[in-house]
Amino acid sequence: MGEYQYYEFLAVDRPLTEQELEQVRALSTRAEITRTSFTNEYHWGDFRGDTTKMVERLYDAHLYYANWGSRRLVLRLPARLLPAKAASPYCVEGTLSAWTRSGHTLLDFSREADDGGEWDFDTSFTLAEFVGLRAELAAGDLRALYLAWLAGLTVWELMEDDEDAYAGELEPPVPAGLAALTAPQQALADFLHVDRDLLAVAARSSAPAAPAALDKSALAAWIAALPAAEKDALLLGAALGTAPPPGPRLLARYRASASGIHPGGERRTAARLLDEAYLHRTERRKREKQAAAEAERARTLRAARAREEYLDRLVRDTEQAWRDVDRLIGQRKASAYDEAVTLLRDLREAHARAGTGAGFDRRVGELREAHRGKPALMRRFDDAGFPTP
């Protein structure tokens, strides 16, 4: 298989108009296009359209990946729900960028091919795995942004040697729930190759995620405790349409307060996170090695017990086993000869356990005499070290 590229776009908030459909149809004659989606695969050549402009103007989500490792996810959502400045602390070159266009915030998650890496012919993605991130971000859940920052830190570690830069780089605010990612967030972590050990140590400073089901009584009490002037301003802005709808942001603030997030908490340096990730990785691999060794010992013990039980049964009914040997040899097939020799090896061990090794030698000798005209069988007997009369 040669080159492979995948392009997908989704319109979530509104379908495309007929005029907009004509615009995107002019970009590709082979794409699957509807009023809400655009999908195309390339095994040679490239897409002629400007993917960034397509998301800025028409679509709410865009996914791209190639089998040489390049990956890109672009999400668009109303700026009133997530201003670009809210995402800026998490932006890192090559992994996440954010900008505003025509009243929308655009988030560009990306990961370029690793130098010297092998092409990936098996991995595949669809936007269905990631589109849920839009609703989470709109509700104030910024875990996707922090994951992108971690992905950038992973890339930075692979490319840079400047320890002073690591020591001076502080992490952005840590959102709650990093230890229990949602399905779209886990898909993004996999998509961006977020280091599992780096994520584990980052989650140590992350408060537990708020429950999915809201406690309406607790929410009502929290709203009642807000300053009256603030509530009046929120309602006036909503009525006039001069401010973002207060619902998502209020829920985000409530969930943050309920989970115990303290924005002014300690911010770790990149160097500290990377050092802790190294220690976590070392300990994890040690535990995994120990677990694998214990599992292998248990497997070996089970196999030994099963072997003992099998040989005990064979000792109790050797005559049936000898009849099976005769039946297999009588088939005059290479595979049957192999089975016969395997069974004879087991019989040799069973006779030894029973103290009748001489009886085994005698009966194998009789088999040699009876089947000396079968050179393929005799070669197998010789290879197995069976006695010659």
N, C-alpha and C positions, 0 to 999 in steps of 0.2 A: 504494500500500500504506500502511496506517495503522500503528498501534502493533504491536510484536511483542515478546513475552517468552518466554523458554525456561527451563524448570525441569527439572533432572535430579538424581536421587539414586541412590546405589549402596550396597548393603550388601556389604562385602567379607569381613569376618571371620566373619560368621554370617548366615544367612538370617532373614527376619522370621518370627515365629510367626503362627499363624492369627489370634490376637487382635490382633496388631500390624497385620496386613494389613487387618483390618476398620477399624482406626483410620484408616489412610491412605486407604482407599477412601471413607470418609465425607467426605474433604476435596475429592474431585473425581470427577465422573462421566465425564469424558472422558479422564483420564490413562491411559497404558499402565502397568499395575502388575503386577509379579511379586514373588516372595519376595525378590528381590535388587535390584530396580530400580523406579524411578518416573520417568516422563517425561511432560511436558505442555508444550504450546505455547499461548500466548494471543495472539489478534489483537484482542481487546477484553477489558475486565475485568481482574481480578487474581486470583491464587491466594489461597485463603482460609486456608491453613495458616500456621503459624509455622515458617519454614524453619530458623531457628536451633535451635529445640527439636527439630525432626525429626532434625537431625544429632546433637544432644546425646544423644538417647534411642534412635534407631533406625538411622541410616545412618552410613557411614564417609566418604562424600564427597558434596558437593553443588555443582552448577554452576548459575549463573544469569547470563543476559545479556539485554539489551534493545537494540532498534535505535536508541535515543537515546544509547547509549554506556555505560550502567551495566553493570558486570561484577563477579561475585563467585564465588570458589571457596573452599569450606570443606572441610578435611580433618580427620578424626578418627583418632587412633591411640592405643594404650595409653600412658599417662603413664610407665610403667616403661621404655618404649623411647625416648621423647622427652619429658622433663619440660618444662612450660611455661617454667620459668626458663631453660632452654637456648635457647628461642626469643626471650625477652624482649629481648636486646640488639639484635635485628633489627626489633623492632616500631616502627612509625611510624604516626602518626595518619592514617587514611583509606586506608591501603594494607595493613597487616598488624597483626592483633591476635591474642593467644594467651591462652587460659584453660583451666582444668581443670574437668571435670565428671564425676563418677561414675567416677573412675579413668582418664579419657581426657584427652588434650591435644587441644584444638581450635585449628586455625589458620585464620584468616579472611583470605584474600587478596582485595582489592577494588580497584576503580578506578571512580570516578564519572565521569559524562559531562563532557566538556570544555565549558566555556561557549562558546556561539556555534558549536559544531561542527555539521556536517551529520549527519543520521541515517544510520546504516549499515544498508543493506538487503541487503548481500551476504555479510557475514562470518557464519560459523557455527562452533560448537564442540560437542564432546561430551566427556563425562567420560573416555572411553577415552584421550584425549590427555594427561590429567593424573593419572590414578589411580596411575601408576607412581611419582609423587612420594612417596607414603606409604612404600613400601618403601625408597626412597633416604633419606628422613628417618629412618626407623627404624634404618637402618644407620649413621647419623651423618653422612650427606652433607647439609650445611646450605646448599648452593648456592641452593636454592629460597628460603630465608629471606633470603639476601643480595640476591637479585634483587628481592624485595619491597621491601627497604630502598632499593635503587637507584630503583625505581619511585616510591617516596615522595619521594625527593630530586628526581626529575624534576618531580613535581607541585609540590613546594615551590618550586622555581626559577621555575615559571610563575606562582605565586600571591604570593610574598613579595618584598620589596625590602630586607630587613634583612641587610646584609652582615655585621654583627657576629654575627648568629645563625649564618650560614654558617661563619664563622671559628671559632666555638666548638663546632660540632657535629662529633664524631668518628665515623668509620665504625666499624661493629662488626667483630669478627674476620673476616678474609677467608678463606673456605674455598678449598681447592685445586680446580683444574679449571675456573675461570671462563672460561678461553680455549677450552674444549672442552666445551660443555654437552651433556647428554644430550637425547634427543628430548623427554621430558616437561618438562625445564627450559627448553628453547628455546620450547616451546609456552607455558609460563608467562610467559616474557619477552615474547612477542608479545601474550599476553592482557593483561598489565599495561602494555603500551606502554613497556617499558624502553628508554631511549634507547640506540641502538647505539653511539654514541661514548662515552657515559658507561660503558657496559659494557666497552668496549675498554680504556679507561684504568684502570678498576678491576681488570681482569684482569692488569695489569702487576705487581701485588703478590701475585698468586695463584700458588701452586706448581703444577706439573703434576699432573694427576689421577693417582691410583694406577692401575696396570693392572687391568683388569677380572678377569683370571685371577690368582688368588693363587699365590704361590710357597710351597708348603706347607712346604718345608724352612726357608725364611726365617721364616715365621710360627712354626714350631715353635721355632726358635732364639730368636725374640723372646719367646715365652711362657716359655721356659725361663729367660730372663734376668729375668723379673719377680720381685720380692721374694716369698719363700715365704709370708710373713704375708698379703700381698695376695691371693695365689692361694687360700690357705686360707679367707680371708674370702669370696671370690667363690663358692667351692664350697659353703660353709656356707649362704650366703644363697640360693643356687639350690636346695639340698636342702630348706631349710625353707620356701621360697616367700616369704621376707620381703624379697627384693631382686629387681630386674629380671633377666631371663635375661642372663647375662654375654656371650653370643655376639655380638650386634650391637654392643654398646659396645666389646668387645675388638677386633673387626674395625675399628671406626671409629678407635680409638686406634692400631692397627697401621698402617692406611692413612695416617693423619696423620703418624706418625713416618717411614714409608717415603717419603712425598712431601716431607719436609723442612719441614713446617709448624712455625713458631715462634710460639706464641700471644702471646709478648711482643714481637712485631715492631712496627714503626712503624705507627701508625694515622693515616691521612690525614684532614684536615678536609673537610667538605662543600665549603667554598670552593675548596680545592685541586682536588678532583675535578671540580668544575664548570668551573674555569678550564682544567684539562687537557683536559676534554671539548670545550670551545669550540675550543681549538687543534687538537685531533684532528679535529674536524668541519671546520674551515677547511681543513686540509691534505688531508683526504679529498676534500672537494668540489673542491679545486684539482686533485688527481690525477684525479678522475673527469672533470672538465672537459677536462683535457689528453688523457685517454684517449679521450673522445668526439670531440674535435677530430681526433686521429690516426686514429680509426676512420672519421670522415667524409672525411678526406683520402684514406685508402686506398680507401674506397667510390667517391669521385669519380674516382680514378685508374683503378680497375677499370672503371667505367662508360665512361670516355673511351677506354680500350683496346678495350673491347667495341664501342664505336661506330666506332672506326677499322677494326676487323676487319670489321664489318658493311658499312661503306661500301666497303671494298676488294672484298668479295665482290660488292657491287652494281655496282661499276665493271666487274667481269669479266663480268657477265651482265645488262646493262641491258635487253636485249630481253625477257627473261623477266619482268622487273619491269613493263615497259610492257604486256605481255600481261595481267599480274595486274591492272593498273589498268583495262584494258578489261573484264575479267571482273567486277570489283567494281562498276563503273559500270552494267554490264548488269543487275545485280540490282535496281536501282531502289529501294533501301532507304536510309533516312537513315544507318543504321550502316555500310552498305557504302560510301556516299559519304564518310563520315568516314575510313574505312580507306584509300580511294583517295587522298584529299587528303594523308593522312599519308605514304603511299608516294610520292606526287609530291614532297612536300617532301624526302624522302630522295633521290629521283632528281635533284632540282635540285642538291643538294649533291654527289652523285656525279658529275654532268656537269661541275660546276665543278672538281672535283678532276682530272677527265680532260681539262680544257680544251675541253669541247664544250658550253659554256653556250648557245651559239646554237642548237644542235640541240635542247636542252631547250625553249627558247622556241618554236621552230617546232612541235614536237610538241604542246605544250600549246595552241598556237593552233589546231592541227588538231582537238584534243579540243573546244575551245570551239565551233568551227564545227559539229562533228558532233553536239553535245549542247546547242545553244543553246536547245532547247525544254524543258530541264530547269532551271527557275529555282532549285530548291533546290541543285542541283549548282553552278550558276553563282555563287550567293551564296557558297558555300564557296570557289570559286576566287578570287573577289574578296577575301574575308577573308584568304586565304593569300598574296595579292599576286602571283598568277600573271599573266603578261603577257597583254594583250588584242591580238589581231592588228589 
